[in-house]
């Protein structure tokens, strides 16, 4: 099931205009509840030594269920009216992307920094990162915001749009279930190392192509925004593989190179120091406006992806031969 050519632009426009309204029920909330219930059921049904095998059932159930429910809803809407199904598909895809929310989260950190209000900036950053923020100075607060926005260009925008392009709302919703699973159970700690391994691996696989596509598009967007496209691509080739995630290093290194800054370094989680490999070269100190520039790159990449995807779908719908 692939969407009509105009569905992605409508979904993206809804996100740009409305973001993620709190009054609107969000599918991710339902996914989170489903994941918790399935996890509890698996822990009841399987002995601890069998949880690694049971870990495969968690994504099968949640991801498969998300795909199936979305497909069934669109099928029912299509029985009423095809236009109703297409509009419903646009609305569903809208819920899987978060370009506006991601940029706004970054700007919520940038604003206090520009005013010199470090306590407010630290508080805003703590809402979007897992690292300790209580004692960070302005450059480190900026680094945290830039890294988070850059990394999530893939998860929050390009990946759901990519899967919507090839499989419509059902596949976009399935991707969102994959990503939600990873955020809830994809940890290597004692609780989830067995039950969550398959979910974490599936998230790595799902983001593999979108992450690399995002790096290419970030380099191209850097040209349009008069940033350093050549250094963006050089940083990707040199630094992306150093990141502990197989995918996150691609957008982070591309943004670092485009802005001429260095990301990575020492972070603290619950008082425990953790070092992340450096991304990019330190040509200057980080500045609050780097957050806004990262937001601009995010919007350029997401907008370009939607335009290109819609054009491809339009041409294919008209039977254009290459």
TORVOLUM-962560 format. One record per residue (C-alpha): x negated, y negated, z; residue in one letter; residue number from 1. Coordinates in nm, 4 decimals. Each point is the difference from the previous one (the first is absolute). Layout:
TORVOLUM-962560
px;py;pz;r;k
X;Y;Z;A;NUM
...
This chain:
TORVOLUM-962560
px;py;pz;r;k
0.0000;0.0000;0.0000;X;1
-0.1639;-0.3229;-0.1186;X;2
0.1418;-0.3472;0.0529;X;3
0.1303;-0.2317;-0.2741;X;4
-0.2612;-0.2522;-0.1105;X;5
0.1573;-0.2878;0.1940;X;6
0.0346;0.1865;0.3317;X;7
-0.3587;-0.0533;0.1199;X;8
0.0065;-0.3769;-0.0670;X;9
0.3308;-0.0308;0.1884;X;10
-0.1356;0.2028;0.2939;X;11
-0.3153;-0.2100;0.0094;X;12
0.1966;-0.3236;-0.0252;X;13
0.2119;0.1083;0.2977;X;14
-0.3161;0.0621;0.1996;X;15
-0.1516;-0.3352;-0.0978;X;16
0.3197;-0.1854;0.0910;X;17
0.1210;0.1892;0.3059;X;18
-0.2896;0.2088;0.1267;X;19
0.1144;0.2478;0.2632;X;20
0.3073;-0.1494;0.1738;X;21
0.0359;0.1283;0.3549;X;22
0.3776;0.0152;-0.0312;X;23
-0.0226;0.2536;-0.2832;X;24
-0.0363;0.3682;0.0992;X;25
-0.3336;0.1240;-0.1317;X;26
-0.0594;0.3556;-0.1307;X;27
-0.3371;0.0164;0.1786;X;28
0.1810;-0.0179;0.3338;X;29
0.2027;0.3048;-0.0998;X;30
-0.3143;0.1741;-0.1204;X;31
-0.1689;-0.0651;0.3317;X;32
0.2899;0.1534;0.1901;X;33
0.0046;0.2995;-0.2350;X;34
-0.3746;0.0528;0.0420;X;35
0.0327;-0.0034;0.3793;X;36
0.2827;0.2532;-0.0098;X;37
-0.1719;0.2323;-0.2459;X;38
-0.3214;-0.0195;0.2023;X;39
0.1855;0.0885;0.3201;X;40
0.1724;0.2916;-0.1738;X;41
-0.3262;0.1361;-0.1379;X;42
-0.1648;-0.0183;0.3400;X;43
0.2892;0.1985;0.1473;X;44
0.0016;0.2610;-0.2750;X;45
-0.3737;0.0601;-0.0392;X;46
-0.2672;0.0956;0.2502;X;47
-0.2928;-0.2441;0.0309;X;48
-0.2302;0.2330;-0.1948;X;49
0.2461;-0.0031;-0.2934;X;50
0.0433;-0.3767;-0.0224;X;51
-0.2592;-0.0393;-0.2751;X;52
0.2103;0.2128;-0.2302;X;53
0.3154;-0.1741;0.1187;X;54
-0.1627;-0.3308;-0.0896;X;55
0.0811;0.0705;-0.3651;X;56
0.3701;0.0151;0.0838;X;57
0.0044;-0.3543;0.1362;X;58
-0.0699;-0.1810;-0.3305;X;59
0.1996;0.2567;-0.1962;X;60
0.3049;-0.0692;0.2120;X;61
-0.0265;-0.3764;0.0361;X;62
-0.1364;-0.0877;-0.3439;X;63
0.2248;0.2486;-0.1759;X;64
0.2996;-0.1174;0.1988;X;65
-0.0704;-0.3663;-0.0814;X;66
-0.0241;0.0788;-0.3705;X;67
0.3107;0.2174;0.0006;X;68
0.2195;-0.2426;0.1940;X;69
-0.1004;-0.2918;-0.2212;X;70
0.0623;0.1999;-0.3171;X;71
0.3400;0.1151;0.1280;X;72
0.1040;-0.3546;0.0924;X;73
-0.0925;-0.1321;-0.3441;X;74
0.1798;0.2908;-0.1668;X;75
0.3171;-0.0788;0.1945;X;76
-0.0258;-0.3686;-0.0916;X;77
-0.0467;0.0952;-0.3653;X;78
0.3263;0.1947;0.0087;X;79
0.1733;-0.3209;0.0961;X;80
-0.1842;-0.2319;-0.2384;X;81
-0.3477;0.0147;-0.1605;X;82
-0.0577;-0.3684;0.0724;X;83
0.0797;0.0592;0.3646;X;84
-0.2623;0.2765;0.0069;X;85
-0.2584;-0.2270;-0.1640;X;86
0.0659;-0.2795;0.2481;X;87
-0.0112;0.2511;0.2850;X;88
-0.3329;0.1236;-0.1299;X;89
-0.1388;-0.3546;-0.0039;X;90
0.1158;-0.0501;0.3590;X;91
-0.1587;0.3267;0.1113;X;92
-0.3322;-0.0770;-0.1679;X;93
0.0076;-0.3416;0.1660;X;94
-0.0063;0.1715;0.3393;X;95
-0.3165;0.1912;-0.0905;X;96
-0.2155;-0.3059;-0.0801;X;97
-0.1184;-0.2747;0.2330;X;98
-0.1968;-0.2588;-0.1958;X;99
0.1635;-0.2986;0.1695;X;100
-0.0155;0.1566;0.3451;X;101
-0.3679;0.0833;-0.0388;X;102
-0.0930;-0.3476;-0.1191;X;103
0.2104;-0.1612;0.2737;X;104
-0.1682;0.2163;0.2645;X;105
-0.3371;-0.1246;-0.1179;X;106
0.1146;-0.3610;-0.0052;X;107
0.1348;0.0384;0.3539;X;108
-0.3651;0.0450;0.1002;X;109
-0.1340;-0.2651;-0.2360;X;110
0.2269;-0.2794;0.1253;X;111
-0.1151;0.0046;0.3648;X;112
-0.3618;0.0347;-0.1122;X;113
0.0261;-0.3150;-0.2092;X;114
0.1443;-0.1799;0.3037;X;115
-0.2802;0.1313;0.2220;X;116
0.2460;0.1995;0.2130;X;117
-0.2029;0.3163;0.0588;X;118
0.2355;0.1568;0.2594;X;119
0.2926;-0.0209;-0.2448;X;120
-0.2178;0.1334;-0.2827;X;121
-0.1135;0.2938;0.2134;X;122
0.3604;0.0765;0.0920;X;123
0.1105;-0.0109;-0.3635;X;124
-0.2893;0.2260;-0.1014;X;125
0.0832;0.2496;0.2750;X;126
0.3385;0.0535;-0.1665;X;127
-0.1588;0.1387;-0.3184;X;128
-0.3220;0.1748;0.1106;X;129
-0.0888;0.2746;0.2454;X;130
-0.3300;-0.1531;0.1121;X;131
-0.0435;-0.2006;0.3192;X;132
0.0488;-0.3705;-0.0693;X;133
-0.0221;-0.1678;0.3431;X;134
-0.3547;-0.1296;-0.0348;X;135
-0.0406;-0.0475;-0.3754;X;136
-0.1346;-0.3290;-0.1333;X;137
0.1357;-0.1744;-0.3101;X;138
-0.2163;0.1849;-0.2598;X;139
0.0851;0.3384;0.1531;X;140
0.3715;-0.0839;0.0106;X;141
-0.0258;-0.0985;-0.3647;X;142
-0.1800;0.3234;-0.0829;X;143
0.2707;0.2056;0.1675;X;144
0.2765;-0.1740;-0.1944;X;145
-0.1816;0.0181;-0.3354;X;146
-0.0799;0.3698;0.0464;X;147
0.3580;0.0844;0.0945;X;148
0.1590;-0.1912;-0.2872;X;149
-0.2539;0.1380;-0.2490;X;150
0.0391;0.3613;0.1114;X;151
0.3778;-0.0154;-0.0048;X;152
0.0212;-0.1354;-0.3532;X;153
-0.0067;0.3686;-0.0926;X;154
0.2321;0.1487;0.2627;X;155
0.2558;-0.2796;0.0157;X;156
0.0143;-0.1087;-0.3631;X;157
-0.1864;0.1752;-0.2803;X;158
0.0651;0.3616;0.1019;X;159
0.3785;-0.0343;0.0396;X;160
0.0187;-0.1965;-0.3264;X;161
-0.2154;0.2623;-0.1718;X;162
0.2248;0.2858;0.1111;X;163
0.3129;-0.1991;-0.0821;X;164
-0.1388;-0.0461;-0.3509;X;165
-0.0486;0.3720;-0.0598;X;166
0.2910;0.1387;0.2029;X;167
0.2432;-0.2753;0.0911;X;168
0.1351;-0.0604;0.3487;X;169
-0.0076;0.3687;0.1049;X;170
-0.3765;0.0254;-0.0518;X;171
-0.0625;-0.3448;0.1510;X;172
0.1976;0.1047;0.3069;X;173
-0.1905;0.3287;0.0148;X;174
-0.3239;-0.1997;-0.0003;X;175
0.1275;-0.2178;0.2817;X;176
0.0726;0.3187;0.1971;X;177
-0.3584;0.1180;-0.0645;X;178
-0.1384;-0.3300;0.1235;X;179
0.2256;-0.0022;0.3075;X;180
-0.1047;0.3539;0.0861;X;181
-0.3655;-0.0965;-0.0198;X;182
0.0534;-0.3002;0.2269;X;183
0.1795;0.2148;0.2597;X;184
-0.1775;0.3365;-0.0022;X;185
-0.3064;-0.0361;-0.2232;X;186
-0.2521;-0.0166;0.2829;X;187
-0.2960;0.2223;0.0863;X;188
0.0716;-0.0080;0.3733;X;189
0.0925;0.2970;0.2162;X;190
0.3742;-0.0454;-0.0492;X;191
0.0055;-0.0225;-0.3785;X;192
-0.3168;0.1643;-0.1337;X;193
0.1996;0.3152;-0.0878;X;194
0.3539;-0.1219;-0.0598;X;195
-0.1007;-0.3187;-0.1834;X;196
-0.2800;0.1154;-0.2298;X;197
0.2219;0.0720;-0.3013;X;198
0.1753;-0.3364;0.0298;X;199
-0.3336;-0.1835;0.0123;X;200
-0.1360;0.1932;-0.2969;X;201
0.3168;-0.0637;-0.2023;X;202
-0.0301;-0.3735;0.0654;X;203
-0.3602;0.0076;-0.1262;X;204
0.1101;0.1778;-0.3175;X;205
0.2987;-0.2298;-0.0585;X;206
-0.2111;-0.3155;0.0267;X;207
-0.2967;0.1278;-0.2022;X;208
0.0993;-0.1427;-0.3394;X;209
0.1761;-0.3143;0.1315;X;210
-0.3040;-0.0959;0.2103;X;211
-0.2342;0.0106;-0.2965;X;212
0.2538;-0.1727;-0.2226;X;213
0.0309;-0.2715;0.2655;X;214
-0.3758;-0.0571;-0.0025;X;215
0.0074;-0.0514;-0.3773;X;216
0.2930;-0.2376;0.0237;X;217
-0.1604;-0.1954;0.2831;X;218
-0.3063;-0.0574;-0.2156;X;219
0.2241;-0.1176;-0.2844;X;220
0.1997;-0.2229;0.2358;X;221
-0.3244;-0.1531;0.1227;X;222
-0.0563;-0.1356;-0.3520;X;223
0.3417;-0.1686;-0.0007;X;224
-0.0532;-0.1472;0.3464;X;225
-0.3538;-0.1210;-0.0818;X;226
-0.1596;0.2345;0.2482;X;227
-0.2978;0.2287;-0.0599;X;228
0.1288;0.2871;-0.2136;X;229
-0.3469;0.1330;-0.0819;X;230
-0.0960;0.0224;0.3664;X;231
0.3369;0.1590;0.0808;X;232
-0.0707;0.2867;-0.2358;X;233
-0.3622;0.0267;0.1146;X;234
0.1145;0.0272;0.3623;X;235
0.2497;0.2727;-0.0902;X;236
-0.2649;0.2074;-0.1714;X;237
-0.2506;-0.0492;0.2802;X;238
0.2112;0.0008;0.3172;X;239
0.3421;0.1613;-0.0499;X;240
-0.1210;0.3531;0.0714;X;241
-0.1558;-0.1079;0.3304;X;242
0.3397;-0.0488;0.1627;X;243
0.1212;0.2891;0.2212;X;244
0.3236;0.0047;-0.1992;X;245
-0.0262;0.1373;-0.3556;X;246
0.2225;-0.2845;-0.1219;X;247
-0.0152;-0.3053;0.2283;X;248
-0.3515;-0.0954;-0.1052;X;249
0.1151;-0.0824;-0.3526;X;250
0.2260;-0.2985;0.0717;X;251
-0.2141;-0.1169;0.2938;X;252
-0.3249;-0.0024;-0.1973;X;253
0.1685;-0.1638;-0.2999;X;254
0.1378;-0.2814;0.2164;X;255
-0.3340;-0.0433;0.1784;X;256
-0.1847;-0.0316;-0.3301;X;257
0.2584;-0.2337;-0.1523;X;258
-0.0181;-0.2353;0.2993;X;259
-0.3771;0.0242;0.0471;X;260
0.0306;0.1195;0.3597;X;261
-0.0972;0.3055;0.1992;X;262
0.2647;0.2192;0.1623;X;263
-0.0535;0.2896;0.2372;X;264
-0.2121;0.0057;0.3121;X;265
0.0690;0.0798;0.3613;X;266
0.3565;0.0293;0.1289;X;267
0.1286;0.0955;0.3441;X;268
0.2902;0.2378;0.0566;X;269
0.1149;0.0336;0.3591;X;270
-0.3376;-0.1243;0.1128;X;271
-0.1884;0.2520;-0.2130;X;272
-0.2341;-0.1438;-0.2636;X;273
0.0284;0.1319;-0.3546;X;274
-0.2146;-0.1062;-0.2956;X;275
0.1425;-0.0235;-0.3527;X;276
-0.2311;-0.0162;-0.3003;X;277
-0.0519;-0.3406;-0.1518;X;278
0.1968;-0.0937;-0.3115;X;279
-0.1401;-0.2778;-0.2197;X;280
-0.2947;-0.2318;0.0550;X;281
-0.0047;-0.2788;0.2560;X;282
-0.0417;-0.3051;-0.2213;X;283
0.1716;-0.2260;0.2546;X;284
0.1917;0.0092;0.3267;X;285
0.3626;0.1075;0.0056;X;286
0.2506;-0.2866;0.0012;X;287
0.3753;-0.0040;0.0811;X;288
0.0809;-0.0840;-0.3619;X;289
-0.1422;0.3396;-0.0986;X;290
0.3242;0.1448;0.1367;X;291
0.2024;-0.2207;-0.2337;X;292
-0.2248;0.0949;-0.2929;X;293
0.0538;0.3682;0.0781;X;294
0.3746;-0.0649;0.0028;X;295
-0.0319;-0.1664;-0.3394;X;296
-0.1842;0.3054;-0.1344;X;297
0.2756;0.2213;0.1411;X;298
0.2711;-0.1973;-0.1767;X;299
-0.1942;-0.0158;-0.3268;X;300
-0.0551;0.3762;-0.0041;X;301
0.3572;0.0880;0.0965;X;302
0.1526;-0.2421;-0.2492;X;303
-0.2257;0.1187;-0.2811;X;304
0.0793;0.3637;0.0746;X;305
0.3738;-0.0659;-0.0204;X;306
-0.0299;-0.1924;-0.3268;X;307
-0.2155;0.2704;-0.1617;X;308
0.2237;0.2804;0.1292;X;309
0.3176;-0.1709;-0.1228;X;310
-0.1558;-0.0614;-0.3422;X;311
-0.1031;0.3654;-0.0315;X;312
0.3444;0.1213;0.1030;X;313
0.1679;-0.2415;-0.2416;X;314
-0.2146;0.1148;-0.2911;X;315
0.0537;0.3664;0.0834;X;316
0.3749;-0.0539;0.0283;X;317
-0.0036;-0.1464;-0.3517;X;318
-0.1914;0.2985;-0.1315;X;319
-0.3072;-0.2025;-0.0965;X;320
-0.2723;0.2276;-0.1353;X;321
-0.3637;-0.0665;0.0765;X;322
